[in-house]
Amino acid sequence: MKKINLAITGCLGRMGQQLIKTSKSNKNFKLVSLTENRSINKKMSGILINSNTVEAFEKTDVIVDFTVPKCTFEILKIASKLKKKVVIGTTGFTQKEDNLIKKYSKKIPILKAGNMSLGVNLLMYLTEIASGALGDNYLSKVFEIHHRHKKDYPSGTALMLGKGIADGKNQNLYNLIGKKFLNKKFFPFGKKINFNSIRKGEVIGEHEVTFSNGKEIITLNHEAFDRTLYSDGALTAAKWLMSKRAGLYSMRDLLNFR
């Protein structure tokens, strides 16, 4: 079987490092390109670290991107020109930026997920089912914990779960986002979906969705113990994307959740 030529962006970051490590033990891929937002005169795994340029991505089949939104759009612009497939694990996009990603997906296959874990995507699916079944008599909120290095909040995963709540109600997430709290010990339910984000230590990721009608509380939660969850998922997504035409896909499409 011919190996898939892989590019990893943000290669010096936490997820970039993990992706490099995981790709080395994955027989489906050949790592051919590593990039950062600027050229660095340094090699990793025998590959010179480049900036995000046409030359850096020419020989790749698929690009896996865990960076920041500004960098992601630099990559999408080049990928669109070269007709390369892109897996986006970057988080913190605005609604306007999400719409721009949709435009790029009309030209190339893109799989975008705030979290690449099977368990988290199952949690999102269960959240949607619960939200639809419980209806408007139940209020909902989302709680998450990540390591102290994570800058954006709510996390991409927390927003995925918010989308699960919104989809269950056949509504747009951006119309339902309520207050966004940071490092609060307690936070309230609201008419919209409130989010609370804790940043501490080296926590990989904990997420919780709570529903309540004032008489009972229903809680759905997920805790990650190993960062390879995300790199394994990202490479599974990259392999899956190889057979797809232009379009915007999610882990839900890969997992065939209906």
C-alpha positions as CSV (number, residue, x, y, z in Angstrom):
1,M,0.0,0.0,0.0
2,K,1.3,3.4,-1.0
3,K,2.0,5.6,2.0
4,I,0.2,8.9,2.4
5,N,2.5,11.9,2.4
6,L,1.8,13.9,5.5
7,A,2.5,17.5,6.5
8,I,2.2,18.7,10.1
9,T,1.8,22.4,10.9
10,G,2.6,24.0,14.2
11,C,5.2,21.2,14.6
12,L,6.8,22.7,17.7
13,G,3.5,22.9,19.6
14,R,2.2,20.4,22.0
15,M,-0.1,18.7,19.5
16,G,2.5,19.1,16.7
17,Q,5.0,17.1,18.8
18,Q,2.5,14.5,19.6
19,L,1.5,14.1,15.9
20,I,5.1,13.7,14.9
21,K,5.5,10.9,17.5
22,T,2.3,9.1,16.5
23,S,3.0,9.4,12.7
24,K,6.3,7.6,13.1
25,S,4.5,4.5,14.4
26,N,1.7,4.7,11.8
27,K,2.4,2.5,8.7
28,N,-0.1,4.4,6.6
29,F,1.9,7.7,6.6
30,K,5.2,9.1,5.5
31,L,6.1,12.4,7.2
32,V,7.4,14.7,4.4
33,S,6.8,18.3,5.7
34,L,6.9,20.2,9.0
35,T,6.0,23.8,9.3
36,E,5.8,26.7,11.8
37,N,4.7,30.3,11.3
38,R,8.2,31.2,10.4
39,S,11.3,29.4,9.0
40,I,13.5,27.8,11.6
41,N,17.0,26.6,10.8
42,K,16.4,23.3,12.6
43,K,15.6,19.7,11.6
44,M,13.1,17.4,13.3
45,S,12.9,13.7,12.3
46,G,15.4,14.6,9.6
47,I,13.0,17.2,8.1
48,L,13.9,20.9,7.9
49,I,11.2,23.1,9.6
50,N,9.7,25.5,7.0
51,S,7.3,28.3,7.1
52,N,3.8,27.9,5.5
53,T,4.6,28.2,1.8
54,V,3.7,26.6,-1.5
55,E,7.1,24.8,-1.5
56,A,6.5,23.3,2.0
57,F,3.2,21.6,0.9
58,E,3.9,20.7,-2.7
59,K,4.8,17.1,-2.0
60,T,2.1,16.4,0.6
61,D,-1.2,14.6,0.2
62,V,-2.8,15.8,3.4
63,I,-2.1,18.6,5.9
64,V,-2.9,18.2,9.6
65,D,-3.2,21.6,11.3
66,F,-3.3,22.3,15.0
67,T,-2.2,26.0,15.2
68,V,-4.2,29.2,15.6
69,P,-6.9,30.6,13.3
70,K,-4.6,33.2,11.6
71,C,-2.2,30.4,10.7
72,T,-4.9,28.0,9.6
73,F,-6.1,30.5,7.0
74,E,-2.6,30.9,5.6
75,I,-2.5,27.1,5.2
76,L,-6.0,26.9,3.7
77,K,-5.1,29.5,1.1
78,I,-2.1,27.5,0.0
79,A,-3.9,24.1,0.2
80,S,-6.7,25.5,-1.9
81,K,-4.2,26.5,-4.6
82,L,-2.4,23.2,-4.5
83,K,-5.7,21.1,-4.1
84,K,-4.4,19.5,-0.9
85,K,-6.7,17.9,1.8
86,V,-6.7,19.5,5.3
87,V,-7.6,18.2,8.7
88,I,-8.2,21.1,11.1
89,G,-7.8,20.6,14.8
90,T,-7.3,24.3,15.5
91,T,-9.9,25.9,17.8
92,G,-11.0,29.4,18.6
93,F,-12.7,30.4,15.3
94,T,-15.3,33.1,15.1
95,Q,-18.6,32.6,13.2
96,K,-17.2,34.6,10.4
97,E,-14.1,32.5,10.2
98,D,-16.2,29.3,10.3
99,N,-18.1,30.6,7.3
100,L,-14.8,31.2,5.5
101,I,-13.7,27.6,6.1
102,K,-17.0,26.5,4.5
103,K,-16.0,28.5,1.4
104,Y,-12.6,26.9,1.2
105,S,-14.3,23.4,1.5
106,K,-16.1,24.0,-1.8
107,K,-12.7,23.7,-3.4
108,I,-10.9,21.0,-1.3
109,P,-11.8,18.3,1.3
110,I,-11.6,19.6,4.8
111,L,-12.3,17.7,8.1
112,K,-12.7,20.1,11.0
113,A,-13.2,19.0,14.6
114,G,-12.8,20.8,17.9
115,N,-11.8,17.4,19.3
116,M,-10.6,14.3,17.5
117,S,-11.5,11.8,20.3
118,L,-14.0,9.0,19.6
119,G,-15.4,9.4,23.1
120,V,-15.9,13.2,22.9
121,N,-17.7,12.9,19.5
122,L,-19.9,10.2,21.0
123,L,-20.6,12.6,23.9
124,M,-21.6,15.3,21.4
125,Y,-24.0,12.9,19.8
126,L,-25.5,11.9,23.1
127,T,-25.8,15.6,24.1
128,E,-27.8,16.2,20.9
129,I,-30.1,13.3,21.7
130,A,-30.6,14.5,25.3
131,S,-31.2,18.1,24.3
132,G,-33.9,17.1,21.8
133,A,-35.6,14.7,24.1
134,L,-35.6,17.0,27.2
135,G,-36.9,20.0,25.3
136,D,-37.1,23.6,26.4
137,N,-38.2,22.8,29.9
138,Y,-34.6,22.0,30.7
139,L,-31.8,24.5,30.9
140,S,-28.2,23.5,30.0
141,K,-24.6,24.5,30.7
142,V,-21.1,23.3,29.7
143,F,-18.1,23.0,32.0
144,E,-14.5,22.2,30.9
145,I,-11.0,22.0,32.3
146,H,-7.8,22.2,30.3
147,H,-4.1,22.7,31.1
148,R,-2.9,26.2,32.0
149,H,-1.2,26.7,28.6
150,K,-4.4,26.7,26.7
151,K,-5.4,30.2,25.7
152,D,-8.8,30.1,24.1
153,Y,-12.0,29.6,26.1
154,P,-14.5,28.1,25.9
155,S,-12.5,25.2,24.4
156,G,-13.3,23.9,20.9
157,T,-14.7,20.8,22.5
158,A,-17.0,22.8,24.8
159,L,-18.3,24.7,21.8
160,M,-18.8,21.3,20.0
161,L,-21.0,20.2,23.0
162,G,-22.8,23.5,22.8
163,K,-23.5,22.8,19.2
164,G,-24.8,19.4,20.2
165,I,-27.3,21.1,22.6
166,A,-28.3,23.6,19.8
167,D,-28.7,20.9,17.1
168,G,-31.0,18.9,19.5
169,K,-33.2,22.0,19.6
170,N,-32.9,22.7,15.8
171,Q,-31.2,26.0,16.6
172,N,-28.0,27.8,15.6
173,L,-25.3,27.6,18.3
174,Y,-24.3,31.2,17.9
175,N,-27.8,32.3,18.8
176,L,-27.7,30.2,22.0
177,I,-24.3,31.1,23.4
178,G,-24.7,32.7,26.8
179,K,-22.1,33.9,29.3
180,K,-18.5,32.7,29.1
181,F,-16.9,32.3,32.5
182,L,-13.2,31.7,33.3
183,N,-11.9,29.9,36.4
184,K,-15.2,30.2,38.4
185,K,-15.9,27.8,41.2
186,F,-19.6,27.8,40.5
187,F,-21.6,29.2,37.5
188,P,-25.3,29.4,36.9
189,F,-27.7,28.0,34.3
190,G,-29.2,30.7,32.0
191,K,-31.8,31.1,29.3
192,K,-29.0,30.5,26.9
193,I,-26.0,28.0,27.2
194,N,-23.5,29.3,29.8
195,F,-19.9,28.0,29.7
196,N,-17.3,27.8,32.4
197,S,-13.6,27.1,31.6
198,I,-10.9,26.2,34.2
199,R,-7.3,26.5,33.3
200,K,-4.9,24.7,35.6
201,G,-1.9,22.4,35.8
202,E,-1.4,19.9,33.0
203,V,-5.0,18.6,32.7
204,I,-5.4,17.1,29.2
205,G,-9.2,17.6,29.0
206,E,-12.4,17.2,31.0
207,H,-15.8,18.2,29.7
208,E,-19.3,18.1,31.2
209,V,-22.8,18.9,30.0
210,T,-25.5,19.5,32.5
211,F,-29.3,19.7,32.0
212,S,-31.8,20.7,34.7
213,N,-35.4,21.6,35.1
214,G,-35.0,22.6,38.7
215,K,-36.3,19.2,39.9
216,E,-33.5,17.0,38.6
217,I,-30.1,17.2,37.1
218,I,-28.7,15.1,34.2
219,T,-25.0,15.1,33.6
220,L,-23.0,13.8,30.6
221,N,-19.2,13.9,30.9
222,H,-15.8,12.8,29.4
223,E,-12.3,12.8,30.7
224,A,-9.2,12.3,28.6
225,F,-6.1,10.7,30.2
226,D,-3.7,10.4,27.2
227,R,-3.0,13.0,24.5
228,T,-2.5,10.3,21.9
229,L,-6.3,10.1,21.8
230,Y,-6.1,13.3,19.7
231,S,-3.2,12.5,17.5
232,D,-4.6,9.0,16.7
233,G,-7.9,10.5,15.9
234,A,-6.3,13.2,13.6
235,L,-4.4,10.6,11.6
236,T,-7.5,8.4,11.3
237,A,-9.3,11.5,10.0
238,A,-6.4,12.2,7.5
239,K,-6.6,8.7,6.2
240,W,-10.4,8.8,5.9
241,L,-10.3,12.2,4.1
242,M,-8.1,10.8,1.3
243,S,-11.1,9.2,-0.4
244,K,-13.3,12.3,-0.1
245,R,-14.3,15.0,-2.6
246,A,-14.4,18.7,-1.8
247,G,-16.6,19.4,1.2
248,L,-16.6,20.2,4.9
249,Y,-16.6,17.0,7.1
250,S,-16.5,16.3,10.8
251,M,-15.6,13.4,13.0
252,R,-19.3,12.6,13.1
253,D,-19.2,11.9,9.4
254,L,-16.1,9.6,9.9
255,L,-17.8,7.7,12.7
256,N,-21.1,7.6,10.8
257,F,-23.2,8.9,13.6
258,R,-26.7,9.6,12.3
